[in-house]
């Protein structure tokens, strides 16, 4: 049922995930390991060269893959949960509630959302860290910024999905099987999650393949501006920002820009092609 | 037309108000003060400063004071760039960002529509899938990757264009190009999908059977309805160019409004941040309004005031 292109794409993506998980374990270098080989071009010892502090770029890239993919997965999942729940409720109950909920989505659509995320993240970082430190979640305190990123990016992306899900639910809830399950006395949550949700699952999967690259892109955008993932953690966006900061006309360490860029672009292109392919297969079936 | 405009204005007002209050409160609640960035300030001096800038009293009081002054046309003073009002800063930096953004906007549409139309005409041939992959590639290259890479190539290796700065014509080319590239891909894909759907509709088949030539068919009959999704995208496109501009201004050291915004957030410069957010919001509402108006203009079935 799945075409060869889809399978090839999924395999390649699985390879990236495996590299992100296993790569740092295999690498002979530690992620924060500083050496005297500063700004060295690719050699046999450092396959992709080193940065300003003599850290191995390949190792940093593999760790960066973990962060970028993690933010992508969690952010997309949050937007998925919020968007599906919102769309289900608005579409199923309809009427005035639906009107109010969709008006809110319209308003949020009109806002510069990423700008609000920037404000949210950079301003509440310390507050959240402080709050976590004094709670039972203290081990998480070091990752307050990461948690804010998850939530902030998840909250940016859910609007489109909410609209799609609502539109679907509007037509599905009129179908006979929903009426009959209501007639045999099933409760509303059961109808929503056991009857309607499975019907819109294919759309959700398609959406996920498109939301994943979008969130990864937005995270790297924020990290590039210095507002995303912070040291000692590094995402691909952070690495790119570090590389771009060293740009100068006299001697440019090109590997610090080219390799992180290649990692980011090829992953995003792969995911976009995959999403496009899945969408196309669905529409031509 | 007039009732549509007034309706829109009335419904936009609460949005603007909500955004203003939200951004003001967010910056005020956040830890850190705009007055004591390096060392702690004497409490008495801090209280005086806060009083001077209207930041004393409870948060709702401050917000109310700010909103009132905004509606009187006063966006307040910048707390970091002393002696400059927010209006002055916006007045100086906004035109630069608008110029850059408009060029990128025109580039995206001007390159995206012909490329998309070409792809649609190639329906299913190798050229079509090549163009589609290229479009997806432009979507996968973030502006902040493209910008340093193109500086590396065009400025440092080929010495064709200046790497940064603002003021001369050849300093605009590289940033505008970098800003536009991802959106060329989006526009091309939207045009291709829209055109292909339209080319399958009945009125096109009728026109074709009457003997209308293929190029005339696309340009005169199909293009107008096919561009509707693109027009609807114009609002979000403007928004995305605005946020993309944050990075481009950073990389090319352009003193636009995005630079002031990022610095404002870092400095807790509350009036500057809220002022810029207000401007962003107004611009977006304006672009969405224009998009809806254009949609109605292109599609006679849509009536504005309904």
Contacts between the chains, C-beta under 8 A, distances in Angstrom:
chain1	res1	chain2	res2	distance
A	107	B	15	5.2
A	107	B	18	7.6
A	109	B	236	8.0
A	110	B	15	6.2
A	110	B	235	7.9
A	110	B	281	7.6
A	110	B	284	5.7
A	110	B	285	6.0
A	110	B	288	5.9
A	111	B	15	7.5
A	111	B	19	6.2
A	111	B	281	6.6
A	111	B	284	7.2
A	112	B	239	6.2
A	112	B	242	6.6
A	112	B	243	6.6
A	112	B	277	7.0
A	112	B	280	4.4
A	112	B	281	6.6
A	112	B	284	6.3
A	114	B	243	5.0
A	115	B	243	6.6
A	115	B	261	7.4
A	115	B	277	6.3
A	115	B	280	6.0
A	116	B	22	7.4
A	116	B	23	7.4
A	116	B	26	8.0
A	116	B	277	7.8
A	118	B	262	7.7
A	118	B	265	6.2
A	119	B	23	6.2
A	119	B	26	5.1
A	119	B	27	6.9
A	119	B	265	6.0
A	119	B	273	6.9
A	119	B	277	7.6
A	120	B	26	6.7
A	122	B	30	7.9
A	122	B	265	5.3
A	122	B	266	6.9
A	123	B	26	5.7
A	123	B	27	6.5
A	123	B	29	7.3
A	123	B	30	3.3
A	123	B	31	7.7
A	123	B	265	7.3
A	123	B	268	7.9
A	124	B	30	6.6
A	126	B	31	4.8
A	126	B	32	7.6
A	127	B	30	7.2
A	127	B	31	5.8
A	213	B	140	7.0
A	217	B	142	5.6
A	220	B	142	6.2
A	220	B	144	7.4
A	221	B	142	6.3
A	221	B	143	8.0
A	221	B	144	6.4
A	221	B	247	6.8
A	224	B	142	7.8
A	224	B	144	4.4
A	224	B	247	6.3
A	225	B	246	6.6
A	225	B	247	6.7
A	225	B	250	6.7
A	225	B	262	6.3
A	227	B	262	7.9
A	227	B	265	7.9
A	237	B	144	7.5
A	240	B	144	6.6
A	240	B	145	6.2
A	240	B	148	7.3
A	241	B	144	7.7
A	243	B	148	7.0
A	244	B	144	7.4
A	244	B	147	7.8
A	244	B	148	4.1
A	244	B	251	6.6
A	247	B	148	5.8
A	247	B	151	6.2
A	247	B	152	6.7
A	247	B	156	7.5
A	247	B	163	7.7
A	249	B	155	7.5
A	249	B	156	5.3
A	249	B	163	7.0
A	252	B	152	6.3
A	252	B	156	5.9
A	254	B	152	6.5
A	257	B	148	5.4
A	257	B	149	6.4
A	257	B	152	6.5
A	258	B	149	7.6
A	261	B	145	4.6
A	261	B	149	6.2
A	264	B	142	7.0
A	264	B	145	6.4
A	265	B	137	7.7
A	265	B	140	5.4
A	265	B	141	5.4
A	265	B	145	6.5
A	268	B	139	7.6
A	268	B	140	3.7
A	268	B	141	7.9
A	268	B	142	7.8
A	269	B	136	6.2
A	269	B	137	5.7
A	269	B	140	4.0
A	272	B	136	4.6
A	272	B	139	5.8
A	272	B	140	5.4
A	273	B	133	7.1
A	273	B	136	5.8
A	276	B	132	7.5
A	276	B	136	6.2
